[in-house]
Amino acid sequence: MAGLSLFLVAVLAGAWWLQREQPYVAPGDRTDGERSAPALAAEAVERLERAIEGGDTPAGAVLGADDAARALLSAVVDNGVALRLRDLDLRYVDEAAAGADGSWQAAVEVRWRLAGLYRTAARSEVTFGFRLHEGRVLVTSVGGGDGRTPLWFTGPLEVGRGPGTLVLAAGGESPDRYAAWARRAVTVVRRVLPGWRGGLVVEVPADPGQLHEALAAAPGTYDGIAAVTTSVDGSLAPEAPVHVFVNPAVFGGLRPTGAQVVMSHEAVHVATGAAQAVLPLWLAEGFADYVALRDVDLPLRTTAGQIIEQVRRDGPPAALPGPAEFETTRSHLGATYEAAWQACVLLAERAGEQALVGLYRRVEGGEPLGRVLRDETGLTEADLTRLWQERLRDLAG
């Protein structure tokens, strides 16, 4: 999928103190630890920020409460150096949950920018665990909770760089293969979209669990997906940095050609801003496959095998695929992508590649699909659906 559908809900608290009179009760005495812990935690977060900025691994490690936490914070500092972070800012926000042993969890707002790739900073609220020990606050854990956990906060990373590309690989995975696919994807995209000059950042978590944690997604959401392109903070803001997040359990099982097609597909989403755009999913996903498969020499029984089988069994779909068909947990998701791809191939064959690109760009810019379709191709939506159904029947034989 190009991105996640996000809904921002603002909850305004009522003025409860105006509703009825309440007797004033003086607050009880607080211990020095209770009074000072949030301030000490904020100080620890600031010290971690300085350690990352200065590349001071020991200064980061000393903030950990145990060996595991010290190793994690050491890795965080090292990752920050390897990624060449800029505009770094860590800010203690508020307590989220308290434990019976005196430990607690709190949200820490993290802002950072990847030098040379983005002009704007990424943002995430990361859950930190803290514990007061001998007059100072130590970090017990990083990650989990409801927020997104950036991959560079989860443990040691291997980093691969190329012209306009960056790969972050966790779990001991080498970034080299992914870096080669990313470089090739940039070339593939620029054949159709020569004006794209943006960077391509690929994150490779160690496993699907880490992927879901990075995206703050429910377990299982992306189990059947090879990769997903979305903004780092999950927002639809046009300026938000967008990365490709790989599911190693699926991507790792692909043959080299299939892996390249997936990477190129996701690079199209990055190049077109699809993660923040509102446009028909058949067009977003079909266009990405059109670009990714444009110069791939594979038979249709391979690239469209699932939709061919579905049409032979059930006939062509009644309509172009919509949001329900693109749900990540659908059992026939592959056929849906292939069907969307064939709609875009049909448009390019009928009106030319530039007409398809113009259609995509104008609809992405907010123009109505029906009007743009007629302008660019001379077809109505009903015409397109009928011709597409005929095409699928022909493919199915």
C-alpha positions as CSV (number, residue, x, y, z in Angstrom):
1,M,0.0,0.0,0.0
2,A,1.1,3.5,-0.7
3,G,0.5,4.7,2.8
4,L,-1.8,4.5,5.8
5,S,-5.2,6.2,6.1
6,L,-4.8,8.4,9.1
7,F,-7.5,10.1,11.1
8,L,-6.6,12.9,13.5
9,V,-9.1,13.2,16.3
10,A,-8.9,16.2,18.6
11,V,-10.4,15.6,22.1
12,L,-11.1,18.7,24.1
13,A,-11.5,18.3,27.8
14,G,-14.5,20.1,29.4
15,A,-14.1,22.6,32.2
16,W,-15.0,20.2,34.9
17,W,-14.1,22.7,37.6
18,L,-17.0,24.9,36.5
19,Q,-19.6,22.1,36.8
20,R,-19.8,21.9,40.6
21,E,-18.0,23.2,43.6
22,Q,-15.4,21.0,45.2
23,P,-13.8,21.4,48.6
24,Y,-10.1,22.4,48.3
25,V,-7.8,19.6,49.5
26,A,-4.1,20.5,50.0
27,P,-1.7,18.1,48.2
28,G,0.1,15.6,50.3
29,D,3.8,15.7,50.9
30,R,5.9,14.2,48.1
31,T,9.2,12.6,48.4
32,D,12.3,14.1,46.9
33,G,12.4,11.2,44.4
34,E,8.8,11.9,43.3
35,R,9.4,15.6,42.9
36,S,12.7,15.4,41.1
37,A,12.2,12.3,38.9
38,P,10.6,14.0,35.8
39,A,13.3,16.7,35.8
40,L,16.0,14.1,36.2
41,A,14.5,12.1,33.4
42,A,14.4,15.1,31.1
43,E,18.1,15.7,32.0
44,A,18.9,12.1,31.1
45,V,17.2,12.6,27.7
46,E,19.2,15.8,27.1
47,R,22.4,13.9,27.9
48,L,21.5,11.2,25.4
49,E,20.8,13.9,22.8
50,R,24.3,15.4,23.4
51,A,25.9,12.0,23.3
52,I,24.3,11.2,19.9
53,E,25.3,14.7,18.5
54,G,28.8,14.3,19.7
55,G,29.2,10.6,18.7
56,D,30.1,9.9,22.4
57,T,29.2,6.2,22.8
58,P,30.4,5.9,26.5
59,A,28.3,9.0,27.4
60,G,25.3,7.3,26.0
61,A,26.0,3.9,27.5
62,V,26.3,5.2,31.0
63,L,22.6,6.3,30.9
64,G,21.5,2.7,30.8
65,A,20.1,0.9,33.8
66,D,21.6,-2.5,33.0
67,D,23.8,-4.2,30.5
68,A,21.0,-4.6,27.9
69,A,20.0,-0.9,28.2
70,R,23.6,0.2,28.0
71,A,24.2,-1.9,24.8
72,L,21.1,-0.4,23.3
73,L,22.0,3.2,24.0
74,S,25.5,2.6,22.7
75,A,24.0,1.3,19.5
76,V,21.7,4.4,19.3
77,V,24.7,6.7,19.5
78,D,26.6,4.7,16.9
79,N,23.6,4.7,14.6
80,G,23.2,8.4,14.9
81,V,26.8,8.9,13.7
82,A,26.4,6.4,10.8
83,L,23.2,8.1,9.6
84,R,24.8,11.6,9.9
85,L,21.8,12.9,11.7
86,R,21.1,16.7,11.7
87,D,18.6,18.9,13.6
88,L,18.4,16.3,16.4
89,D,16.1,17.1,19.3
90,L,15.0,14.8,22.1
91,R,12.4,16.1,24.5
92,Y,10.8,14.4,27.6
93,V,7.1,14.8,27.2
94,D,5.1,13.1,29.9
95,E,4.7,10.0,32.0
96,A,2.7,7.3,30.3
97,A,2.6,4.5,32.8
98,A,4.1,3.8,36.3
99,G,5.3,0.4,37.6
100,A,5.0,-0.9,41.1
101,D,8.8,-1.1,41.5
102,G,9.2,2.7,41.0
103,S,10.0,2.5,37.4
104,W,7.9,4.3,34.8
105,Q,7.4,4.8,31.1
106,A,7.2,8.2,29.4
107,A,6.9,9.6,25.9
108,V,9.9,11.2,24.4
109,E,9.5,13.3,21.3
110,V,12.3,12.7,18.9
111,R,13.1,14.9,15.9
112,W,15.9,14.2,13.4
113,R,16.9,14.8,9.8
114,L,18.9,12.7,7.4
115,A,21.6,15.0,6.0
116,G,21.6,15.3,2.3
117,L,18.2,13.6,1.8
118,Y,15.6,15.8,3.4
119,R,15.1,19.4,4.2
120,T,12.5,18.7,6.9
121,A,12.9,16.7,10.1
122,A,11.2,13.5,10.9
123,R,9.3,13.2,14.1
124,S,8.2,10.4,16.4
125,E,7.0,9.9,20.0
126,V,9.1,7.1,21.4
127,T,8.3,5.3,24.6
128,F,11.2,5.3,27.1
129,G,11.4,3.3,30.3
130,F,13.0,5.0,33.3
131,R,14.1,4.1,36.8
132,L,15.4,6.4,39.7
133,H,18.6,5.0,41.1
134,E,20.8,6.7,43.7
135,G,19.6,10.2,42.9
136,R,19.7,9.9,39.1
137,V,17.4,8.6,36.5
138,L,18.5,5.7,34.2
139,V,17.0,4.4,31.0
140,T,15.6,0.9,31.3
141,S,14.1,0.5,27.8
142,V,13.3,2.2,24.5
143,G,10.4,1.4,22.2
144,G,7.1,-0.3,22.5
145,G,3.9,1.5,23.6
146,D,1.6,3.1,21.1
147,G,4.1,5.3,19.2
148,R,6.4,4.5,16.3
149,T,9.9,3.4,17.2
150,P,12.4,4.5,14.7
151,L,14.6,1.7,13.5
152,W,17.8,3.5,14.6
153,F,16.4,3.3,18.2
154,T,16.0,-0.5,18.2
155,G,19.6,-1.8,18.1
156,P,22.7,-1.9,15.9
157,L,22.3,-1.0,12.3
158,E,24.3,-1.6,9.1
159,V,24.1,1.4,6.8
160,G,24.5,1.4,3.1
161,R,24.8,4.6,1.0
162,G,24.7,5.3,-2.7
163,P,23.9,8.3,-5.0
164,G,20.6,9.5,-3.6
165,T,20.0,6.3,-1.6
166,L,20.3,5.2,2.0
167,V,19.6,1.7,3.5
168,L,19.2,1.0,7.2
169,A,19.4,-2.7,7.9
170,A,18.8,-4.3,11.4
171,G,19.3,-7.7,12.7
172,G,22.8,-8.2,11.2
173,E,21.3,-8.0,7.7
174,S,23.8,-6.7,5.1
175,P,22.5,-3.5,3.4
176,D,24.4,-4.3,0.1
177,R,21.6,-6.2,-1.7
178,Y,19.0,-3.6,-0.8
179,A,21.3,-0.8,-1.7
180,A,21.8,-2.3,-5.2
181,W,18.0,-2.7,-5.6
182,A,17.5,0.9,-4.4
183,R,20.0,2.3,-6.9
184,R,18.4,0.4,-9.7
185,A,14.9,1.5,-8.6
186,V,16.0,5.2,-8.9
187,T,17.0,4.5,-12.5
188,V,13.8,2.7,-13.3
189,V,11.6,5.5,-12.0
190,R,13.5,8.3,-13.8
191,R,12.9,6.6,-17.1
192,V,9.2,7.5,-16.8
193,L,9.5,10.4,-14.3
194,P,12.8,12.1,-15.3
195,G,12.1,15.2,-13.1
196,W,12.3,13.2,-9.9
197,R,15.5,14.2,-8.0
198,G,14.5,13.1,-4.5
199,G,16.3,10.5,-2.3
200,L,15.2,7.0,-1.6
201,V,15.5,5.7,2.0
202,V,14.9,2.0,2.7
203,E,14.5,0.6,6.2
204,V,15.0,-3.2,6.7
205,P,13.8,-4.3,10.1
206,A,15.1,-7.5,11.6
207,D,11.7,-9.2,11.5
208,P,7.9,-8.5,11.0
209,G,7.5,-7.6,14.7
210,Q,10.1,-4.8,14.4
211,L,8.4,-3.6,11.2
212,H,5.0,-3.3,12.9
213,E,6.7,-1.5,15.8
214,A,8.3,1.0,13.4
215,L,4.9,1.7,11.9
216,A,2.8,1.5,15.1
217,A,0.7,-1.1,13.3
218,A,-1.2,-4.0,14.9
219,P,0.6,-7.3,14.7
220,G,-0.2,-9.1,11.5
221,T,-1.1,-6.0,9.5
222,Y,1.8,-6.4,7.1
223,D,2.6,-10.1,7.4
224,G,1.7,-10.7,3.7
225,I,3.3,-7.5,2.4
226,A,6.8,-7.4,0.9
227,A,7.3,-3.6,1.5
228,V,5.3,-0.5,2.4
229,T,5.9,3.2,1.6
230,T,4.8,5.7,4.2
231,S,5.8,8.8,6.0
232,V,8.1,8.3,8.9
233,D,5.7,9.9,11.4
234,G,2.6,8.4,9.8
235,S,1.2,11.9,8.9
236,L,-0.2,13.1,5.5
237,A,1.8,16.3,5.7
238,P,3.3,16.9,2.2
239,E,6.7,17.8,3.7
240,A,7.0,14.7,5.9
241,P,9.9,12.4,5.1
242,V,8.8,9.2,3.4
243,H,10.7,5.9,3.6
244,V,10.3,2.4,2.2
245,F,9.9,-0.1,5.0
246,V,10.7,-3.7,4.0
247,N,9.1,-6.9,5.5
248,P,12.2,-9.2,5.5
249,A,10.0,-12.3,6.0
250,V,8.4,-11.7,2.6
251,F,10.9,-9.7,0.7
252,G,13.7,-12.1,1.6
253,G,11.9,-14.9,-0.2
254,L,11.6,-13.1,-3.5
255,R,13.7,-13.9,-6.5
256,P,16.1,-11.1,-7.6
257,T,13.7,-9.9,-10.4
258,G,10.7,-9.9,-8.1
259,A,12.7,-8.0,-5.4
260,Q,13.7,-5.4,-7.9
261,V,10.1,-5.0,-9.1
262,V,8.9,-4.5,-5.5
263,M,11.7,-2.0,-4.8
264,S,11.0,0.0,-8.0
265,H,7.2,-0.1,-7.2
266,E,7.8,1.4,-3.8
267,A,10.3,4.0,-5.3
268,V,7.4,5.2,-7.6
269,H,5.3,5.9,-4.5
270,V,8.2,7.9,-3.0
271,A,8.7,9.8,-6.3
272,T,5.0,10.7,-6.7
273,G,4.3,11.5,-3.0
274,A,1.6,8.7,-3.0
275,A,1.9,8.2,0.7
276,Q,0.3,11.7,1.3
277,A,-1.9,11.8,-1.8
278,V,-5.6,11.1,-2.1
279,L,-6.3,9.3,-5.3
280,P,-8.0,6.0,-6.4
281,L,-5.9,3.1,-5.2
282,W,-6.1,1.3,-8.5
283,L,-4.4,4.3,-10.1
284,A,-1.8,4.7,-7.4
285,E,-0.9,1.0,-7.3
286,G,-1.4,0.3,-11.0
287,F,0.8,3.2,-12.0
288,A,3.6,2.1,-9.6
289,D,3.5,-1.4,-11.2
290,Y,3.4,0.1,-14.7
291,V,6.7,1.9,-14.0
292,A,8.2,-1.0,-12.2
293,L,7.3,-3.6,-14.8
294,R,7.7,-1.4,-17.9
295,D,11.1,-2.8,-19.0
296,V,10.9,-6.2,-17.3
297,D,11.0,-9.1,-19.7
298,L,8.7,-11.6,-18.1
299,P,5.7,-13.4,-19.6
300,L,2.2,-12.3,-18.6
301,R,1.5,-15.8,-17.1
302,T,4.1,-14.7,-14.5
303,T,3.3,-11.0,-14.0
304,A,-0.5,-11.4,-14.3
305,G,-0.9,-15.0,-13.3
306,Q,-3.1,-14.4,-10.3
307,I,-5.6,-12.2,-12.0
308,I,-5.7,-14.5,-15.0
309,E,-6.5,-17.5,-12.7
310,Q,-9.2,-15.5,-10.9
311,V,-10.9,-14.4,-14.1
312,R,-10.9,-18.0,-15.4
313,R,-12.6,-19.1,-12.2
314,D,-14.9,-16.2,-11.5
315,G,-15.0,-13.9,-14.5
316,P,-13.6,-10.3,-14.5
317,P,-14.3,-8.1,-11.5
318,A,-17.4,-5.9,-11.7
319,A,-15.4,-2.7,-11.1
320,L,-11.9,-1.4,-10.8
321,P,-10.4,-2.3,-7.4
322,G,-11.1,0.0,-4.5
323,P,-10.0,0.3,-0.9
324,A,-11.6,-3.0,0.3
325,E,-9.7,-5.0,-2.3
326,F,-6.4,-3.4,-1.3
327,E,-6.7,-4.3,2.4
328,T,-3.4,-5.8,3.4
329,T,-4.9,-8.9,4.9
330,R,-6.9,-9.9,1.7
331,S,-6.2,-13.4,0.4
332,H,-6.3,-12.3,-3.2
333,L,-4.2,-9.2,-2.9
334,G,-1.8,-10.2,-5.6
335,A,-4.6,-10.5,-8.2
336,T,-5.8,-7.0,-7.1
337,Y,-2.5,-5.4,-7.9
338,E,-2.2,-7.2,-11.2
339,A,-5.7,-6.0,-12.2
340,A,-4.8,-2.4,-11.3
341,W,-1.6,-2.7,-13.3
342,Q,-3.5,-3.9,-16.4
343,A,-5.8,-0.9,-16.2
344,C,-2.8,1.4,-16.4
345,V,-1.2,-0.7,-19.2
346,L,-4.4,-0.3,-21.1
347,L,-4.4,3.5,-20.7
348,A,-0.8,3.7,-21.8
349,E,-1.3,1.6,-24.8
350,R,-4.4,3.5,-25.9
351,A,-3.3,7.1,-25.2
352,G,0.4,6.9,-24.7
353,E,2.7,6.9,-21.6
354,Q,2.7,10.7,-21.2
355,A,-1.1,10.6,-21.1
356,L,-1.0,8.1,-18.3
357,V,1.6,10.2,-16.4
358,G,-0.5,13.3,-17.0
359,L,-3.6,11.5,-15.7
360,Y,-1.8,10.4,-12.6
361,R,-0.3,13.9,-11.9
362,R,-3.6,15.7,-12.4
363,V,-5.7,13.4,-10.3
364,E,-3.0,13.4,-7.6
365,G,-3.3,17.2,-7.7
366,G,-7.0,17.1,-6.9
367,E,-8.7,17.1,-10.3
368,P,-11.7,14.8,-10.7
369,L,-10.8,11.4,-12.3
370,G,-13.7,11.4,-14.8
371,R,-12.8,14.8,-16.3
372,V,-9.1,14.1,-16.4
373,L,-9.7,10.7,-17.9
374,R,-11.7,12.2,-20.8
375,D,-9.1,15.0,-21.3
376,E,-6.1,12.6,-21.4
377,T,-7.5,9.5,-23.0
378,G,-10.9,10.3,-24.4
379,L,-12.5,7.6,-22.2
380,T,-15.2,7.8,-19.6
381,E,-14.9,5.8,-16.4
382,A,-17.5,3.3,-17.8
383,D,-15.5,3.0,-21.0
384,L,-12.3,2.3,-19.1
385,T,-14.0,-0.4,-16.9
386,R,-15.6,-2.1,-19.9
387,L,-12.3,-2.1,-21.9
388,W,-10.4,-3.3,-18.8
389,Q,-12.8,-6.2,-18.3
390,E,-12.5,-7.2,-21.9
391,R,-8.7,-7.1,-21.6
392,L,-8.8,-9.4,-18.6
393,R,-11.1,-11.8,-20.4
394,D,-8.7,-11.9,-23.3
395,L,-5.7,-12.6,-21.0
396,A,-7.6,-15.4,-19.4
397,G,-8.3,-17.0,-22.8
